Amino acid sequence: MSKPKMIGPYEVVKSIGRGSFGIVTAVKDENEKIFVIKELDISCMNNKEKMNVVNEIRCVLPLNSIAIFLEQYCLFIDLKCNNIFLDEKERAKIGDFGLAKFIEQTEQTNTLCGTIGYMAPEICKNINYSFPADIWSLGIILYELISLKPPFKSNNSNMLSVAQKICEDEPDPLPDSFSKDLINLCYWMLKKDWKDRPTIYDIISTDYIQDELQLFKREMLQERNSQI
């Protein structure tokens, strides 16, 4: 009996499709869970296309790390780029839990704190808020990773002016060199009305994030087991 074809630790189930730069394959892990792997042939890409692939992967890394905590009902309140770090394996780590708190899924808080550029509109308006405020902050982080600039910034660095822009203005369009799925996800997270934003379950349920998140969790479990 021939050995099954493997891609890393995953057994190949079937080929799904082939594009200009690579192939898409259905695979399964040791627990028979199905994943989809996209393999890219960067030898066919120019330097700009190669950098876009690398940058898009880096943009997704913080989403995976933060999603695990939000699943546990941890409200961060002060999510921002300065609190996200990459370790030697380029895995995103959260570096400051000073304002974080665990609350019930339906609970709200009204603490006026955080960093103005990452505050959700409901915080700027000094009304009760909950997990959608963290989704907004995560959207700001994602926007900055994609565009390399903040979406809401005042020329005179006045906090009230920034807060007004957050509540009333729309951010500049994101560059189309990134995938539409990633860009649309970012815009979804930056909806002014908190009721229109995705929940963390909406985000991690998207095909785009699901594959990355499952691989991330598997990697973390393997590392934990190797330390036992």
Secondary structure, 3 states (H helix, E strand, C coil): CCCCCEECCEEEEEEEEECCCEEEEEEECCCCCEEEEEEECHHHCCHHHHHHHHHHHHHHHHHHHHHHHHCCCEECCCCCHHHEEECCCCCEEECCCCCCEECCCCCCECCCCCCHHHCCHHHHCCCCECHHHHHHHHHHHHHHHHHCCCCCCCCCCCHHHHHHHHHHCCCCCCCCCCCHHHHHHHHHHCCCCHHHCCCHHHHHHCHHHHHHHHHHHHHHHHHHHHCC
